[in-house]
């Protein structure tokens, strides 16, 4: 390739390594050369297959996460649920997702990205089928809680895996096109729910989400492991075998690719020597708040909490609000609510082709501010008319929802390989907390303070997110080994 001679930044240590390196010099040099070879490979059919399979799991993650929103209008009447019970039912999945994000991100650092993502998907799918067999509030609450563990575990591990497969050039575009699978899953959930729930009943969505998931879990298990993770574990022969597969795919596709001589650790005459790569020490949760990572970690947590507090509260409550507060019949309420996900997909498509030029930081700041303005308009009276509510709420969700996808791109970029999964997992745990607290809070506020106060709360939270976004590190166009140092 014209601009991809295979070099790594000659930083003092690659990927956040410690000063006392127990790895033999020969292994360290080979690891650096392998990392450089992998960074040089363009996007190939090999990458595409991994993205499709992992993306299928992410699609079902979205389907399972949102399915409850489109069955709640039926369950409210069937089980005579109170607003508080509705809030707790929505929160159940997010409580489980919090546990899953912490558990599976830790497992991903120890056992690898691929088997961990497969296990999370299998758990998510089995419990989706269990949800379809429940018959009361208590049992569905429990099943959604356990299902949430799988839902919460799949997404951060998948985001980490996809990030580690991509090189610096175009990483934002390729990742965002993958990440669009999640809102597409939300959008299709809305359309499927709108069509099938009134005809086949509320259990149909859980069956649709559960059965294919078991097949996808098997396909996930057969994916190649992340070479960057294998290199960090000093499993160099396995990493090289996978890198050879990707290089072969590039040559077969006749891409503009020149393979590095495999004997290197010696540098070319025109390129600095690759940084030495040692075995990654075991990460500790506390390291995320060490002086080196504290600021970026705290900023990321605020971003995740604020964006998902707004987006997931809107996404889960809008079908019920349209049906119960604005008295739309069930089909119309579900169709109106499903438009939020259509708006998110359209905005994300624009984002995918702009994010590498605009930058992660600028997109987040502007989107938070626009979302805050739209939500303020709803609080100031826009929620009084149904048409203005639909337009403003749909646009607000689409804009703020685009930040959610950008955060899945951004967060893995700011941590070294040895702690990328746990850093992303713990960050996503704040989205689970916010997504549990948000809908529950809305449940209480709707009955006591009215709709306008809910949208004002959302506007304030979005403004807080804009302030936090000012402190983001710009990672666009930089190698993972650079952005995480």
C-alpha positions in Angstrom: 0.0 0.0 0.0 1.2 3.5 -0.7 1.0 4.8 2.9 1.2 1.7 4.9 4.8 0.6 5.2 4.6 -1.6 8.2 5.9 0.4 11.2 4.8 0.9 14.7 5.3 4.1 16.6 8.6 3.9 18.4 7.2 4.7 21.7 9.1 3.6 24.8 6.8 0.7 25.2 4.1 -0.6 22.9 0.6 -0.9 24.1 1.3 0.2 27.7 4.1 -2.2 28.7 6.0 -2.2 31.9 9.7 -1.3 32.2 10.9 -4.7 33.4 10.2 -6.9 30.4 10.4 -10.6 31.1 10.0 -11.6 27.5 13.1 -12.8 25.6 14.3 -10.2 23.1 13.8 -12.6 20.2 10.1 -13.2 21.1 9.6 -9.5 21.7 11.0 -8.6 18.3 8.9 -11.2 16.6 5.8 -10.0 18.4 6.5 -6.4 17.2 7.0 -7.6 13.6 3.8 -9.6 13.7 1.9 -6.6 15.0 3.3 -4.5 12.3 2.4 -7.1 9.6 -1.2 -7.2 10.9 -1.5 -3.4 10.9 -0.4 -3.3 7.3 -3.2 -5.6 6.0 -6.0 -3.7 4.2 -9.7 -4.6 4.7 -10.2 -8.0 3.1 -12.9 -10.7 2.7 -11.3 -12.2 5.8 -12.2 -9.2 7.8 -15.6 -9.0 6.2 -16.5 -12.6 7.3 -15.5 -11.8 10.9 -17.5 -8.6 10.8 -20.6 -10.4 9.4 -20.6 -13.2 12.0 -19.8 -10.9 15.0 -22.3 -8.4 13.6 -25.0 -11.1 13.5 -24.5 -11.6 17.2 -24.7 -7.8 17.7 -27.9 -7.7 15.6 -29.5 -10.3 17.9 -28.2 -8.3 20.9 -30.1 -5.3 19.7 -33.2 -7.5 19.0 -33.2 -9.0 22.4 -32.5 -5.7 24.1 -35.4 -3.9 22.5 -37.9 -6.7 22.2 -39.5 -5.9 25.6 -40.4 -2.4 24.5 -42.7 -3.8 21.8 -44.4 -6.4 24.1 -45.0 -4.1 27.1 -48.1 -2.5 25.7 -49.8 -5.9 25.7 -48.4 -7.0 29.0 -49.6 -3.8 30.7 -53.1 -4.8 30.1 -52.6 -8.6 30.4 -50.8 -8.5 33.7 -52.2 -5.1 34.9 -48.8 -3.6 35.4 -48.3 -0.3 37.2 -46.0 2.4 35.9 -43.4 1.5 38.6 -43.6 -2.2 37.5 -43.1 -1.1 33.9 -40.0 0.8 34.9 -38.6 -2.2 36.8 -39.3 -4.6 34.0 -37.3 -2.4 31.6 -34.6 -2.0 34.2 -34.2 -5.8 34.7 -32.3 -6.4 31.5 -30.0 -3.5 32.2 -29.2 -4.7 35.7 -28.2 -8.1 34.1 -26.2 -6.2 31.4 -24.2 -4.5 34.1 -23.2 -7.8 35.5 -22.6 -9.3 32.1 -20.3 -6.4 31.0 -18.1 -6.8 34.0 -18.0 -10.6 33.9 -17.5 -11.3 30.2 -15.0 -8.4 29.7 -12.8 -10.0 32.4 -13.2 -13.4 30.8 -12.3 -11.9 27.4 -8.9 -10.8 28.8 -8.2 -14.2 30.2 -9.7 -16.6 27.6 -9.9 -14.6 24.4 -12.4 -12.5 22.6 -14.0 -15.2 20.4 -15.0 -17.9 23.0 -16.2 -15.2 25.4 -18.5 -13.6 22.7 -19.8 -17.0 21.8 -20.7 -17.9 25.4 -22.4 -14.5 25.9 -24.5 -15.0 22.8 -25.5 -18.6 23.8 -26.6 -17.4 27.2 -28.6 -14.5 25.7 -30.3 -16.8 23.2 -31.2 -19.6 25.7 -32.8 -17.0 28.1 -34.7 -15.4 25.2 -36.5 -18.7 24.7 -37.1 -18.9 28.5 -38.7 -15.4 28.4 -41.2 -16.7 25.9 -42.3 -19.4 28.3 -43.0 -17.2 31.3 -46.5 -16.3 32.5 -46.2 -13.6 35.1 -44.3 -10.4 36.0 -41.9 -12.1 38.5 -40.7 -14.8 36.1 -40.3 -12.5 33.1 -38.3 -10.1 35.3 -36.0 -12.9 36.4 -35.5 -14.2 32.9 -34.8 -10.8 31.5 -32.3 -10.2 34.3 -30.4 -13.4 33.4 -30.7 -12.7 29.6 -29.3 -9.3 30.2 -26.0 -10.9 31.5 -25.5 -12.3 28.0 -26.7 -9.1 26.2 -24.3 -7.0 28.3 -21.4 -9.4 27.8 -21.6 -9.6 24.0 -21.4 -6.0 23.0 -18.2 -4.8 24.7 -16.3 -8.0 23.7 -17.5 -7.7 20.1 -16.5 -4.0 19.9 -13.1 -4.9 21.3 -12.6 -7.7 18.8 -13.7 -5.7 15.7 -11.4 -2.8 16.8 -8.4 -5.1 17.1 -8.9 -6.5 13.6 -8.8 -3.1 11.9 -5.8 -0.9 11.0 -5.6 2.8 11.6 -6.5 4.0 8.1 -10.3 3.9 7.8 -10.9 2.2 11.1 -13.7 4.7 12.0 -15.6 4.1 8.7 -15.3 0.3 8.9 -16.1 0.1 12.5 -19.1 2.4 12.2 -20.5 0.4 9.3 -20.2 -2.7 11.6 -21.8 -0.8 14.5 -24.7 0.2 12.3 -25.8 -3.4 12.7 -27.0 -2.6 16.2 -29.4 0.2 15.3 -30.5 -1.8 12.2 -31.3 -4.6 14.7 -33.3 -2.1 16.7 -35.1 -0.8 13.6 -36.0 -4.3 12.4 -37.1 -5.2 15.9 -39.5 -2.3 15.7 -40.9 -3.3 12.3 -41.1 -7.0 13.3 -42.8 -6.1 16.6 -45.2 -3.8 14.9 -46.3 -6.6 12.4 -46.1 -9.7 14.5 -47.0 -8.8 18.1 -50.6 -7.9 17.4 -51.0 -11.1 15.3 -48.9 -13.8 17.0 -48.8 -12.4 20.5 -46.0 -11.1 22.7 -44.0 -14.4 22.9 -43.2 -14.3 19.2 -40.5 -11.8 19.5 -38.6 -13.8 22.1 -38.7 -17.0 20.0 -37.5 -15.0 16.9 -34.5 -13.7 18.9 -33.7 -16.9 20.7 -33.6 -19.7 18.1 -31.1 -18.1 15.5 -28.9 -17.1 18.4 -27.8 -20.6 19.1 -26.6 -21.1 15.5 -24.8 -17.7 15.6 -23.1 -18.7 18.9 -21.6 -21.8 17.1 -20.4 -19.6 14.2 -18.8 -17.2 16.6 -16.9 -20.0 18.3 -15.3 -20.9 14.9 -14.0 -17.3 14.2 -10.3 -16.7 14.3 -9.1 -15.2 17.6 -7.8 -11.6 17.7 -4.1 -11.6 16.6 -3.4 -8.6 18.9 -4.7 -10.5 21.9 -2.7 -13.6 21.0 0.4 -11.5 20.6 -0.1 -10.0 24.0 -0.4 -13.5 25.4 2.9 -14.5 23.6 1.0 -17.1 21.6 3.0 -16.0 18.6 2.6 -19.2 16.4 -1.2 -19.0 16.7 -1.1 -15.2 15.9 1.1 -15.7 12.9 -1.1 -18.5 11.5 -4.1 -16.1 11.6 -2.1 -13.2 10.2 -1.1 -15.5 7.3 -4.8 -16.2 6.6 -5.5 -12.4 6.5 -2.5 -11.8 4.3 -3.6 -14.6 2.0 -7.0 -13.1 1.7 -5.5 -9.7 0.8 -3.4 -11.3 -2.0 -6.3 -13.4 -3.3 -8.5 -10.3 -3.4 -5.6 -8.6 -5.4 -5.5 -5.6 -3.0 -2.7 -3.1 -3.0 -0.8 -5.0 -0.3 2.9 -5.7 0.1 3.7 -8.3 2.7 6.6 -7.6 5.1 9.5 -10.0 4.9 8.8 -12.5 7.6 12.3 -12.6 8.9 12.2 -9.1 10.3 12.6 -7.9 13.3 15.1 -5.7 11.5 13.8 -2.4 10.4 13.8 -1.2 6.8 16.1 1.6 5.7 13.3 4.1 5.6 11.3 3.1 8.6 12.0 3.2 12.4 12.3 -0.1 14.1 9.2 -1.7 15.5 8.6 -1.1 19.2 9.3 -4.2 21.3 6.1 -6.1 22.3 6.2 -8.1 25.5 3.8 -10.5 27.1 0.9 -8.4 28.5 0.7 -8.4 32.3 -2.6 -9.3 33.8 -4.7 -6.2 34.1 -6.5 -5.1 37.3 -9.8 -3.1 37.4 -8.0 -0.5 39.6 -5.6 0.3 36.8 -8.4 2.1 34.9 -8.2 4.7 37.6 -4.4 4.9 37.8 -2.9 8.3 37.1 -2.1 7.3 33.5 -5.7 6.4 32.6 -7.9 8.1 35.2 -8.9 11.2 33.2 -9.8 9.3 30.0 -11.7 6.7 32.0 -13.8 9.1 34.0 -14.7 11.1 30.8 -15.6 7.9 29.1 -17.9 6.8 32.0 -19.7 10.2 31.9 -20.2 9.9 28.1 -21.6 6.4 28.3 -23.9 7.2 31.2 -25.3 10.4 29.7 -25.8 9.3 26.2 -27.5 6.0 27.1 -29.6 7.5 29.9 -31.3 9.6 27.2 -31.3 7.2 24.3 -32.4 4.0 26.1 -35.0 5.8 28.2 -36.6 7.2 25.0 -36.3 3.9 23.1 -38.0 1.8 25.8 -40.7 4.3 26.9 -41.9 5.8 23.6 -44.1 2.9 22.5 -45.8 2.9 25.9 -46.1 6.7 26.0 -47.7 6.8 22.6 -50.2 4.1 23.5 -51.1 5.1 27.1 -50.5 8.8 27.3 -51.3 9.9 23.7 -54.0 7.2 23.2 -52.7 5.9 19.9 -54.0 2.4 19.0 -51.3 -0.3 19.5 -50.2 -0.6 15.8 -49.9 3.1 15.4 -48.0 3.5 18.6 -45.5 0.8 17.6 -45.0 2.3 14.2 -44.4 5.7 15.6 -41.9 4.4 18.1 -40.1 2.4 15.4 -39.2 5.6 13.5 -36.7 6.5 16.2 -34.5 3.6 15.1 -34.9 4.5 11.4 -33.6 8.0 12.2 -30.7 6.6 14.1 -29.7 4.3 11.1 -29.9 7.3 8.7 -27.7 9.5 10.9 -25.2 6.7 11.6 -24.8 6.2 7.8 -23.7 9.8 7.5 -21.5 9.4 10.6 -19.7 6.3 9.1 -18.5 8.3 6.1 -17.6 11.4 8.1 -16.2 10.2 11.4 -12.6 9.8 10.2 -12.6 13.4 8.9 -14.7 15.1 11.5 -13.3 13.2 14.5 -14.8 11.3 17.4 -14.6 14.3 19.7 -16.3 16.9 17.4 -19.1 14.5 16.5 -19.9 13.8 20.1 -19.9 17.4 21.2 -22.1 18.6 18.3 -24.5 15.7 18.7 -25.0 16.2 22.4 -25.7 19.9 21.9 -28.2 19.3 19.1 -29.9 16.6 21.2 -30.1 18.9 24.2 -31.7 21.6 22.0 -34.4 19.2 20.6 -35.2 17.8 24.1 -35.5 21.4 25.5 -37.9 22.2 22.7 -40.0 19.2 23.8 -39.9 20.3 27.4 -40.9 23.8 26.4 -44.2 22.7 24.8 -43.2 20.5 21.9 -44.6 17.5 23.7 -48.1 19.1 23.7 -48.9 18.1 20.2 -48.5 14.5 19.0 -47.0 15.4 15.6 -44.3 17.6 17.2 -43.6 15.0 19.8 -43.0 12.3 17.1 -40.7 14.6 15.0 -38.7 16.0 17.9 -38.4 12.8 19.9 -37.4 10.9 16.8 -34.7 13.3 15.8 -33.4 13.6 19.4 -33.1 9.9 19.7 -31.4 9.6 16.3 -28.8 12.3 17.1 -28.0 11.1 20.6 -28.1 7.5 19.5 -25.3 8.2 17.0 -23.1 9.0 20.0 -23.8 5.6 21.4 -22.2 4.0 18.4 -19.3 6.4 18.3 -18.5 5.4 22.0 -18.2 1.8 21.0 -15.6 2.9 18.4 -13.9 5.3 20.7 -13.6 3.4 24.0 -11.5 0.4 22.7 -9.1 2.9 21.1 -8.1 4.6 24.4 -6.9 1.4 26.2 -4.0 -1.0 25.6 -4.7 -4.5 24.3 -4.1 -6.1 27.7 -6.9 -4.0 29.3 -9.0 -3.1 26.2 -11.9 -5.5 27.0 -12.1 -4.7 30.7 -11.8 -0.9 29.9 -14.6 -1.2 27.4 -16.7 -3.5 29.6 -16.5 -1.3 32.6 -17.4 1.8 30.5 -20.4 0.0 29.1 -21.5 -0.9 32.6 -22.3 2.7 33.1 -24.7 2.6 30.2 -26.4 -0.4 32.0 -26.6 1.7 35.2 -28.0 4.7 33.3 -30.3 2.5 31.3 -31.7 0.9 34.4 -32.0 4.2 36.3 -33.4 6.2 33.4 -36.5 4.2 32.5 -37.3 3.6 36.2 -37.0 7.3 36.9 -39.3 8.1 33.9 -41.8 5.6 35.3 -42.1 7.6 38.5 -41.9 11.1 36.9 -44.6 10.4 34.3 -47.2 9.8 37.0 -46.2 12.6 39.3 -44.6 15.5 37.4 -45.7 15.0 33.8 -44.1 14.5 30.4 -42.5 18.0 30.1 -40.3 17.4 33.2 -39.1 14.1 31.7 -37.8 15.8 28.6 -36.2 18.6 30.6 -34.3 16.0 32.6 -33.1 14.5 29.3 -32.0 17.9 28.0 -29.9 18.5 31.1 -28.2 15.1 30.9 -27.4 15.7 27.2 -25.8 19.0 28.1 -23.7 17.3 30.8 -22.5 14.8 28.1 -21.5 17.7 25.8 -19.3 19.2 28.5 -17.7 15.8 29.1 -17.0 15.3 25.4 -14.8 18.4 25.4 -12.2 16.3 27.3 -12.1 13.4 24.8 -8.9 12.3 23.2 -9.0 12.5 19.4 -8.1 9.0 18.1 -9.0 9.2 14.4 -6.4 8.0 12.0 -4.0 6.7 14.7 -2.9 3.1 15.4 -4.3 1.4 18.4 -0.8 1.1 19.8 -0.5 4.9 19.6 -3.9 6.0 21.0 -3.7 3.7 24.0 -0.2 4.9 25.1 
